[in-house]
């Protein structure tokens, strides 16, 4: 469960923070996006510098290794220094997962209700009653 959470939610926002509006700077608004007839504007900022991007990638790798309970492999010797960090933070990560599981039903319900509000009830006929 943890590997999935980090792989699908946390790491993508680290690897492309400009696409998720996580970087300060000049905000660019792209062309309107249409979803089921509802138009939204996507806002992105300038991408990070190449040095910052490399650092984000390394942080993502460490977090992914931590979430999968795996130590860095031999092919990435430069990451072997982080083995101690990964080992020392496993208990904290388990506590985070426990907290996440307590909140998860509320997050799912909130996302579902947001989706219902953003789309027509015709797509969800069981909600009319």
NUBAPA-489083 format. One record per residue: residue in three letters; x, y, z of N, C-alpha, C in turn. Coordinates in steps of 0.001 Angstrom, whole numbers, plus 524288, in hexadecimal, padded with zeros to 5 digits. Example, Ala and Ser with C-alpha at 12.3 -4.5 7.8 and 13.67 -1.06 7.14 Angstrom:
BEGIN
ALA833867E9C681E788300C7EE6C81E78833907F31C81E78 SER832327F73681BA8835667FBDC81BE4832648001E81EBE 
! end
This chain:
BEGIN
UNK803367FB5F8000080000800008000080368804E980000 UNK80781804CF8033480AD4809638039F80DC080A987FEA2 UNK80FC58067D7FC1981290807467F73480F10809BF7F31F UNK80A28807F97F2F58066880A257EF438056C80FEC7F066 UNK8049F811337F5578038E8169F7F6DB807FF81A387F531 UNK80CCB818A17F6528114181BE87F4E98121481BFE7EF02 UNK811738177E7EC798125A8172F7E6D680E6581A637E3C2 UNK8098B81A617E5628056D81CF67E25E80431822857E40B UNK80560823F57E8E5803D6829217EAC28087282C957EC4D UNK80BE782AA87EF8A8101382DF27F1A78146A82ED07EDA3 UNK8167E82A9B7EB8681AF482B157E7E6819AC82E257E2EC UNK8151882D6C7E084813FE830B17DBE0813F78368B7DD16 UNK81211837FC7E1B08121283D887E3048179B83F827E416 UNK81B1883C027E5BE8209183D817E6698235D83E077E130 UNK8222783A8C7DD92824E383A897D8918230783ECA7D4E1 UNK81E4A8409A7D59681C3D844D27D24681948848C67D5A4 UNK81BF784B4A7D9488193384EE57DCCF816B78537D7DA01 UNK818E7855047D5A2816B8859647D2A681165858087D05C UNK8108A853147CF2D80B8E851727CCE08072E851457D0E8 UNK80894851017D5E1804B1850B17DA0D80427855D17DD0B UNK806AA859F07DB268064685EFA7DDAF8092785F447E2DB UNK80D3885C1E7E37D8101885BF97E86A814CC85F987E87A UNK81608862057E42C81A748659D7E3EB8187F86B2E7E3AF UNK81B2C86E8D7E674819E7874157E61881C60876467E127 UNK81A5C87A627DF5281C7C87CC77DAA08181587E8C7D71A UNK8196E87F997D254815928815D7CE8A811EF87CDB7CD41 UNK80CF987DAB7CE1E8090A879B37CCFE8072E87A5D7C761 UNK807238762C7C48280541876437BF238001A873507BEF6 UNK7FC6D8755D7BC2F7F772872B97BB957F744870777B621 UNK7F67586B6B7B5E07F63C868DF7B0CF7F0B78695C7AE96 UNK7EFEF867157AA2D7EAD68674D7A7AD7E6CB8645B7AAF1 UNK7E1E3865BB7AA637DDC7863297AD7B7DD9185D487AC77 UNK7DC7885A637B09E7DBCB854B77B04A7D6128539A7B135 UNK7D3BE850687ADEE7CE3C84F197AE7B7CDB1849887B081 UNK7CA93848DB7B49B7C975843B37B6CE7C3A0843527B7A0 UNK7C10E83FFB7B49F7BB6583F527B4E37B880844847B459 UNK7BA65847CD7B0DF7B7C884CB77AFD87B93A851197B38F UNK7BC5C84FEA7B78C7BDFD853E17BB487C374855A57B9C7 UNK7C42685AB97B90A7C93C85CB77B7747CC3D85EA77BC35 UNK7D12785D207BC837D49A85EFC7C0AA7D99D860FB7BE27 UNK7DC6B864347C0F17E1718661D7BF1E7E5B4863727C24C UNK7E9A28619C7BFB27EE0785F267C24B7F249863367C315 UNK7F426863B57C7E17F8318678B7C9197FD45864B17CA3D UNK801608663B7C79080684864007C88680A638686F7C919 UNK80ECE867417CB7D812EB86B2E7CBF1817AC8693B7C8F0 UNK81BC586C5D7C8F08208E86ACF7C644822D4865EF7C8D3 UNK82513862777C5C28277785DCB7C80982C3E85F367CB4A UNK82DC585BC17CEE58326485CDC7D2168375B85CB07CECC UNK83B8585EDA7D0EF8408C85E9F7CE3F84255858F17CDED UNK8461D857DE7CA9A847E9852787C9FA84A4C8505D7CF0B UNK84CFD853B17D20384F2E852007D70684ADA850AC7DAE4 UNK846FF854077DB4184295853067DEC483F9B84E307DD0D UNK83EE984D867D7F183C24848F37D5F883EF7843EB7D77D UNK84416843EB7D7248472C83F597D8A98468583E417DE79 UNK8465F842477E1A8845968418F7E7458402D83F627E870 UNK83C408413C7E5A0836F283F247E64E836C48395C7E4DC UNK83983837E77E0C2839AD832687DF2083C3182F147E362 UNK8406D830FA7E5B28430582E007E9D883F9082D7C7EEAB UNK83CD68319C7F018839388314A7F480834E482D547F348 UNK832E082D687EE7D82EE9829A27ECE8830E0824077ED3E UNK835BD823297EB9F837F981DDE7EBF18386981C117F193 UNK83A3181F937F4FB83AB781E297FA818355E81CEF7FCD6 UNK831878202C7FBBD82C4381F387FDD2829EF81A2D7FBAC UNK82AED8190E7F6BF828E9814367F47582B9680F7E7F6F3 UNK830AD80FCB7F7D68336780B877FA818315F80ADE80010 UNK8307F80F2D802B482E6C80EFA808028290080C7F8080D UNK825B080E1A804778205780C108045D8201C8064B802EA UNK823DA804797FFD6824097FEED7FE5A827597FBAB8020E UNK8297C7FE308061C82CD27FB8E809ED8316C7F8E780742 UNK833D87FBBA8039F838517F9A6800B383CEE7FD4F80156 UNK841667FB06802148462E7FE1C802408481C7FEF27FCB2 UNK84AE8803437FBBA84CDB804437F66E8503F7FFC97F475 UNK84FE97FEB97EF74852D77FA777ED16858847FBE67EC0D UNK85B6F7F8187EA4B861007F8D77E945861FE7FC5F7E496 UNK85E467FCAD7E10285F337FFD87DC4D85F04805B77DD6C UNK85CFF8072F7E1FA85CD580CB07E37585FDC80D637E891 UNK864FF80D0F7E82D8685480D5D7ECD1867B4812877EFB4 UNK866C4816B37ECD98663D81BD07EF4B8619A81BFE7F30B UNK85DE3818767F26B8595C818567F5E885A28814C77FA95 UNK85E6B811D97FAB285F5280E467FF0E85FE3811308043A UNK861788161880409861E78193D808C785C9581A1E80B54 UNK8586F81962808608532B81A5680A65850A78157E80CC2 UNK8535F8112280CB78513F80C5080EF984FD880D06814B5 UNK8532080FD68178185215810C281D1184D18813F481DCA UNK84C54817E081A7A8478B81B0481AB8842BB81795819DF UNK842FB81436815F983E90810CF814BD83D7980D1D81946 UNK8418680AD481B6E840E68072F81FCE83EC6809F5824A7 UNK840BB80E9C825C583F238116D82A7F839978139482A37 UNK8376E8142182592832448168D8250882DDD812BE823CC UNK82EDD80DBD823E882AC3809EA822C98264B80A2B826B9 UNK8278980AC382BBF8236580B0D82FB58200A80FEB82F0E UNK822878145A82DD681F898191F82CE481BF58188482827 UNK81DE3815DD8242D81AB38150B81F818160B8117B820B0 UNK816E480D77823DC8127D80A0C8255B80E4D80D1982855 UNK80FFA8109282BD180C32813DB82EA0809488176D82ACD UNK80C058197E826EA8098381CB7822E78056C8198681FF1 UNK806BA814AF81E87802FA8114F81BD27FE328103F81F36 UNK7FF0980F578243F7FA9D80E7D827C37F70E81341827EB UNK7F967817E18283F7F65081CB7828387F37C81D6F82305 UNK7F61C81C1781ECF7F3BD81C99819A37EF0B818F881913 UNK7EF788144081B187EB268108781ABB7E66D8124681DE1 UNK7E75181508822247E2F681716825347E01D81B4B8221C UNK7E30781E8F81F4C7E0BB822EC81C547DEC18214F816F2 UNK7E09081CEB814EE7DF7181B7480F897D99F81B4A80E33 UNK7D63F818FE811747D0A68190C80FFF7CE8081E8E80F52 UNK7D02B82236812937CE4D82797812267D06282A3180D35 UNK7D52C828F480BC17D77882B19806FD7D48C8291280239 UNK7D36682400802257D098821B17FDB67CB28824027FD38 UNK7C8638247D8018B7C320826C18016D7C35A82C657FF8B UNK7C72982F53801697C7BA834C77FFC77C8CB835347F9EC UNK7CC46831E77F7E77CD64831F57F24D7C89E830727EF1D UNK7C5B782C907F0ED7C10F82AD97EE267BCFF82F337EE04 UNK7BC27831D17F26D7B857836137F2947BA0D83AA87EF2D UNK7BF1C83BAD7EF017C11783FD27EB967C01B83E7A7E5DF UNK7C0FA8398F7E4837BFFD837CD7DF2F7BA3E838557DDE1 UNK7B6E3836E27E18B7B13B8374E7E0A17AF9783CF97DFDF UNK7B1E9840787E2DD7B08B845FB7E26A7B267848387DD38 UNK7B6AF8461B7DB2F7B8F08483A7D6617B68B845DE7D179 UNK7B3AC841B67D1FF7B15683F317CD727AB6D83F047CE08 UNK7A8E683D9E7C9F07A33783D407C9FD7A17A8386C7CCFF UNK79D22838D67CFB579B138344D7D2827992A830117CED1 UNK798C7831567C9C67973682D5A7C60679B1C828E17C5CC UNK7A001829FE7C7247A3F3825E17C7287A389822717CBFD UNK7A0CD824587CFFD7A02A821777D4D979A568210C7D62A UNK7975B81DE77D335791B081DCE7D4007901B81BFF7D974 UNK79353818F17DC0A791EA8170B7E13B7920181B647E554 UNK7943E81FE77E40579468824387E7C178F6F827817E7A6 UNK78BFF826987E3DE78740829BC7E37978344828547E7AF UNK783D1823EA7EA0E77FCC8220E7EDBD78164822CA7F350 
! end
